[in-house]
Amino acid sequence: MVSKQVRKIPLKLSWLASIVYGCSQGIIGWTIIQGLAIPGSFAQEVNPQGFAPLEETGEPPSTFLDEDIPPETTPAPLFDVRTSGQFNLYRLAIGDGITVTVLDFPEFSFAGAIDPEGNIRVPFLGEISIVGLTLDEVETKVAYELGQRFLQEPPDLIAVLSQPRPVQLTILGEVTRPGYYFFGPGITLNNVIRGVGGSTPQADLRSIIIRRPLVDGTVLEERVDLYTPLIEGTRLPQLRLQGGDTVIVSKLDPTQKDYDRNLIAQTNLAQPTITVRVLIPTAPIGLAIRNLTLPNGSTFLDAVASLPRTIPLINREEVTLLRFDREQGKVVRQGLNPIKTVENLDVTQYVTLQNEDVIVVSRTLLGKVLAAFRIITQPIRDVLGFSNFIVDLPNNRLFGGN
């Protein structure tokens, strides 16, 4: 009897489980069907959490509010000795030599150079790191250490720069010879530009960027204007360059019409000399190239005067000046008359020459040169390409080359 009752209990439990499972499946199915059948307008009104429905727009919402939009990148500030305080500070680095005099306690005075690890040895204190500090900060640091360890209070002391390190600079941009340079302490910016061969004709001396990295990774940046003092006859900015600085001479915007390139070409801030090539026909169909080295800022008249009598440029009625125009990105030409230049002093012929200009002294020769332009396989895109083309002309088959 007991065994029959035991067998009935599992049967009843399985029967109840089947009923519960069937009901739950039916409820889920009804929920899904009702959800699919709800109209769109009713579905938008169902909002149990009380949030207003989002309105559909053609663009995603703005990331920033108008008042929170980050500012655009601003150009470097113009250097002013009165306001550029941080840039005027001399910060110590490896190779600098200093002398520290501790007043009333001469036994703590010391002198030495900062070692390759950025430390300097101080009597009784040992080695301390002073790279990146100013002289005032060195005084504060040494006085604090002495007051904490050996004296009752921080002493008065004087720190002076006894041997400044060489000025290692990185020169980039519109200069004749960019690269890495070492200069003596106290070098000025205008002498640096002269030392690297001067600025190119494309340089904008109103915007020379100086970047100075600090030991904490911060980079200071200032803009120096050497053009305006030349125009106005005022004093140059008193900027003291330091080792580790980067000097970038900006490129002149071609749309700027208020920049006098001819004036800059005659100063010592531009490259001192330019190369002008004179193309001369030779019998029977050949070509000779004469290279003239002239002072920067020279005119066509200077080129005429520098040619020897064996080149009859002065007897020609008209010659042609070829130049690669960087603004237009192509080679341009201009007719010039040596007779008017010399005899009539025609100011329209006083064209200021540029580096890599070419003077063609024969119309027949000019026609061959222009024909050679038309058969080249690659277009001329810069001054270097133009210069290489001219130098290679004697090898062109139009002039008897291979």
C-alpha positions in Angstrom: 0.0 0.0 0.0 2.8 2.4 0.8 4.6 1.7 -2.4 1.5 2.6 -4.5 1.2 6.0 -2.8 4.8 6.7 -3.3 4.4 6.0 -7.0 1.4 8.4 -7.3 3.3 11.4 -5.8 5.9 11.7 -8.7 3.1 11.3 -11.2 1.1 14.2 -9.6 4.2 16.4 -9.5 5.1 15.9 -13.1 1.5 16.6 -14.1 1.5 19.9 -12.1 4.8 21.0 -13.7 3.5 20.4 -17.2 0.5 22.6 -16.4 2.7 25.4 -15.0 5.1 25.3 -17.9 2.2 25.4 -20.4 0.7 28.4 -18.8 4.0 30.3 -18.6 4.6 29.7 -22.3 1.1 30.9 -23.1 1.6 34.1 -21.2 4.9 34.9 -22.9 3.5 34.3 -26.3 0.5 36.5 -25.6 2.8 39.3 -24.4 4.9 39.1 -27.5 1.8 39.2 -29.8 0.3 42.1 -27.9 3.5 44.0 -28.1 3.7 43.6 -31.8 0.1 44.6 -32.2 0.5 47.9 -30.3 0.2 50.9 -32.6 3.2 53.1 -33.1 1.5 56.1 -31.5 0.6 54.2 -28.4 4.1 52.7 -28.1 5.6 56.2 -28.0 3.2 57.2 -25.2 4.2 54.2 -23.0 7.0 55.7 -20.8 6.9 54.2 -17.3 10.0 56.1 -16.2 8.6 59.5 -17.0 11.2 60.6 -19.6 10.1 62.7 -22.5 10.6 60.9 -25.9 13.6 62.0 -28.0 12.7 63.9 -31.1 14.3 62.6 -34.3 16.7 65.1 -35.9 18.9 65.0 -38.9 22.1 65.5 -37.0 23.4 63.9 -33.7 23.4 66.1 -30.6 26.4 68.4 -30.1 29.2 67.1 -28.0 29.9 70.4 -26.3 27.6 73.3 -25.3 28.5 76.6 -27.0 30.2 77.8 -23.8 32.2 74.6 -23.4 33.7 74.4 -26.9 37.5 74.2 -26.6 39.2 77.3 -28.1 41.0 77.1 -31.4 44.8 76.9 -31.5 46.3 80.3 -31.1 49.6 81.5 -32.6 52.7 81.9 -30.5 52.7 85.3 -28.7 55.1 88.0 -29.9 58.2 88.2 -27.8 58.4 91.2 -25.6 61.3 91.6 -23.1 58.9 93.3 -20.7 56.2 90.6 -20.7 57.9 87.4 -21.7 59.1 86.7 -18.1 59.4 82.9 -18.3 61.3 83.1 -21.6 63.9 85.5 -20.2 64.8 83.1 -17.4 68.1 81.2 -17.8 67.6 77.6 -16.8 70.6 75.5 -15.9 71.4 72.4 -17.8 74.3 69.9 -18.2 77.6 71.7 -18.8 76.7 74.9 -17.0 79.2 76.0 -14.3 78.0 77.9 -11.2 79.6 79.4 -8.1 77.7 79.5 -4.9 78.9 81.7 -2.0 77.3 81.1 1.4 77.6 84.3 3.4 79.0 84.0 7.0 79.6 80.3 6.3 82.4 80.1 3.7 83.0 76.4 4.5 79.7 75.6 2.6 80.6 77.7 -0.5 81.4 75.7 -3.7 81.9 76.0 -7.4 81.6 73.4 -10.2 79.9 72.3 -13.3 76.7 70.2 -13.7 77.7 66.7 -14.5 76.1 64.5 -17.3 73.6 63.2 -14.8 72.4 66.7 -14.0 73.9 66.9 -10.5 76.4 69.1 -8.8 78.5 68.3 -5.8 77.9 70.4 -2.7 80.2 70.2 0.4 78.6 68.2 3.2 75.4 67.8 1.2 76.7 65.6 -1.5 75.2 65.6 -5.0 72.0 67.5 -5.7 70.1 67.9 -8.9 69.7 71.4 -10.3 68.9 70.8 -14.0 66.1 73.0 -15.1 66.4 75.4 -12.2 67.1 79.1 -12.3 69.8 80.7 -10.2 67.3 82.0 -7.7 65.8 78.5 -7.4 69.3 77.1 -6.8 69.8 79.6 -4.0 66.5 78.6 -2.4 67.2 74.9 -2.7 70.7 74.9 -1.3 69.7 77.3 1.5 66.8 75.0 2.5 69.0 71.9 2.6 71.7 73.6 4.7 69.1 75.0 7.1 67.5 71.6 7.5 70.6 69.6 8.1 73.5 71.7 9.4 72.3 75.2 10.4 69.6 76.6 12.6 68.0 78.5 9.7 68.5 78.8 6.0 71.6 81.0 5.3 72.0 83.9 2.9 73.8 82.9 -0.2 74.5 84.0 -3.8 74.6 81.8 -6.9 76.1 83.1 -10.1 76.6 81.5 -13.5 80.4 81.3 -13.9 80.6 79.3 -17.1 77.5 79.0 -19.4 77.2 76.0 -21.6 77.5 76.1 -25.4 74.3 77.0 -27.2 73.1 73.9 -29.1 70.3 74.9 -31.5 68.1 73.2 -34.0 67.5 75.5 -37.0 64.6 74.8 -39.3 62.5 76.5 -41.9 63.4 79.1 -44.5 67.2 79.3 -44.0 69.9 78.4 -46.4 71.5 75.6 -44.3 69.0 74.1 -41.7 70.4 71.6 -39.2 72.0 71.3 -35.8 74.5 73.9 -34.6 76.7 74.9 -31.7 77.2 78.5 -30.9 79.0 80.4 -28.2 77.1 81.6 -25.1 75.2 84.9 -25.6 74.6 84.4 -29.4 71.8 86.6 -30.7 69.1 85.5 -33.1 70.2 87.7 -36.0 73.7 86.3 -35.7 72.3 82.8 -35.7 70.5 83.4 -38.9 73.7 84.8 -40.4 75.6 81.8 -39.2 73.4 79.3 -41.0 73.8 81.1 -44.3 71.0 83.6 -44.0 67.3 83.4 -44.8 65.8 82.3 -48.1 63.8 84.6 -50.4 60.7 82.8 -49.0 61.4 83.6 -45.4 59.0 85.7 -43.3 61.2 87.4 -40.7 58.2 88.7 -38.9 57.5 85.2 -37.7 60.5 83.4 -36.3 59.3 80.8 -33.8 61.4 79.9 -30.8 60.6 76.7 -28.9 62.2 75.8 -25.5 61.5 72.5 -23.8 61.6 72.3 -20.0 62.5 69.4 -17.8 58.9 68.6 -16.9 57.9 68.3 -20.6 56.5 71.7 -21.0 57.4 73.6 -24.1 57.6 77.4 -24.1 57.0 79.1 -27.5 57.5 82.7 -28.5 57.4 84.5 -31.9 60.2 87.0 -32.7 59.9 89.8 -35.3 63.1 90.9 -37.0 61.5 92.5 -40.0 59.7 95.4 -38.3 62.9 96.8 -36.5 64.6 96.9 -39.9 61.7 98.8 -41.5 61.3 101.2 -38.5 64.9 101.5 -37.6 64.3 100.4 -34.0 66.3 98.1 -31.7 66.2 94.3 -32.2 64.4 92.2 -29.6 66.7 91.3 -26.8 66.2 87.6 -26.8 68.7 85.3 -25.2 68.9 81.9 -26.8 69.6 78.9 -24.7 70.9 75.4 -25.4 68.2 73.1 -26.5 66.1 75.8 -28.3 64.6 75.2 -31.7 64.5 78.1 -34.1 61.9 77.9 -37.0 61.9 80.6 -39.7 58.4 80.7 -41.1 57.5 80.7 -44.8 56.1 83.9 -46.2 52.4 83.7 -47.3 52.3 84.4 -51.0 49.3 86.6 -50.5 51.2 89.0 -48.3 52.0 92.1 -50.3 53.3 94.3 -47.5 56.6 92.4 -47.2 59.6 94.0 -48.9 61.7 91.1 -50.1 64.1 93.4 -52.0 64.9 95.2 -48.8 65.6 92.0 -46.9 67.8 90.7 -49.8 70.1 93.7 -49.2 70.6 93.0 -45.5 72.9 90.7 -43.7 69.9 88.5 -42.6 69.5 87.1 -46.1 71.8 84.6 -47.8 74.9 86.7 -48.8 75.3 85.6 -52.4 73.1 84.3 -55.2 73.9 82.2 -58.3 72.7 83.5 -61.7 73.3 81.5 -64.9 73.9 83.0 -68.3 73.1 80.8 -71.3 75.3 81.6 -74.3 75.0 80.0 -77.8 78.1 78.3 -79.3 78.8 77.1 -82.8 77.3 75.4 -84.5 74.3 74.4 -82.2 75.9 74.1 -78.8 75.3 75.9 -75.5 77.6 77.3 -72.9 76.6 78.1 -69.3 78.3 80.9 -67.4 77.7 80.9 -63.6 77.7 84.4 -62.0 78.1 84.7 -58.2 76.6 88.0 -57.2 75.8 89.7 -53.9 72.2 89.1 -52.8 70.0 92.0 -53.9 71.9 92.5 -57.1 70.0 93.8 -60.1 70.1 92.9 -63.8 72.4 95.9 -64.3 74.9 94.3 -61.9 74.8 91.1 -63.9 75.5 93.0 -67.1 78.4 94.8 -65.5 80.0 91.6 -64.1 80.1 89.8 -67.5 83.4 89.9 -69.4 83.7 91.5 -72.8 83.9 88.2 -74.5 80.2 87.7 -73.8 78.5 90.4 -76.0 75.5 90.8 -73.7 75.7 94.6 -74.0 75.3 94.5 -77.8 72.0 92.5 -77.7 68.8 94.4 -78.1 66.9 92.1 -75.8 67.6 89.1 -73.6 65.3 87.0 -71.6 65.2 86.3 -67.8 63.9 82.9 -66.8 62.8 82.3 -63.2 60.9 79.7 -61.3 58.0 81.5 -59.6 57.2 79.8 -56.4 53.9 81.5 -56.0 52.7 80.3 -59.4 54.5 77.0 -59.3 55.9 77.4 -62.8 58.7 78.9 -64.9 58.1 82.5 -66.0 60.0 84.8 -68.3 60.6 88.5 -68.8 62.2 90.4 -71.6 65.1 92.8 -70.7 67.0 95.3 -72.8 70.7 95.8 -71.8 71.0 98.9 -74.0 68.2 100.7 -72.2 69.6 99.5 -68.9 73.1 100.9 -69.5 72.7 103.9 -71.8 69.2 105.2 -70.9 69.3 104.2 -67.2 65.8 102.8 -67.6 64.6 101.9 -64.1 62.1 99.4 -65.5 65.2 97.3 -66.3 66.5 97.3 -62.8 65.0 93.9 -62.0 66.3 92.5 -58.7 67.7 89.0 -59.4 67.0 85.9 -57.3 69.0 82.8 -56.7 69.0 80.4 -59.6 67.8 83.0 -62.1 68.7 82.3 -65.8 69.6 84.9 -68.4 69.3 83.7 -72.1 71.2 86.0 -74.4 69.8 84.8 -77.8 66.2 84.6 -79.1 67.2 81.5 -81.1 68.7 80.0 -78.0 65.5 80.9 -76.1 63.4 79.0 -78.7 65.5 75.9 -78.2 65.3 76.2 -74.4 61.5 76.5 -74.6 61.4 73.5 -76.9 63.4 71.5 -74.4 60.8 72.4 -71.7 58.1 70.9 -73.9 59.8 67.5 -74.3 60.7 66.8 -70.6 59.0 63.8 -69.1 58.4 65.2 -65.7 57.1 68.7 -64.9 59.3 71.2 -63.0 57.8 71.7 -59.5 60.4 73.7 -57.7 63.6 75.7 -57.9 65.8 72.7 -57.6 64.1 71.0 -60.5 64.5 74.1 -62.6 68.2 74.4 -61.7 68.8 70.7 -62.6 67.1 71.2 -65.9 69.2 74.2 -66.9 72.5 72.5 -65.8 71.6 69.4 -67.9 70.7 71.4 -71.1 74.1 70.9 -72.8 73.4 67.1 -72.7 70.0 67.6 -74.4 69.9 66.4 -78.1 68.6 69.8 -79.1 72.0 71.2 -78.3 74.0 68.4 -79.7 74.0 66.1 -76.7 73.2 62.4 -76.5 
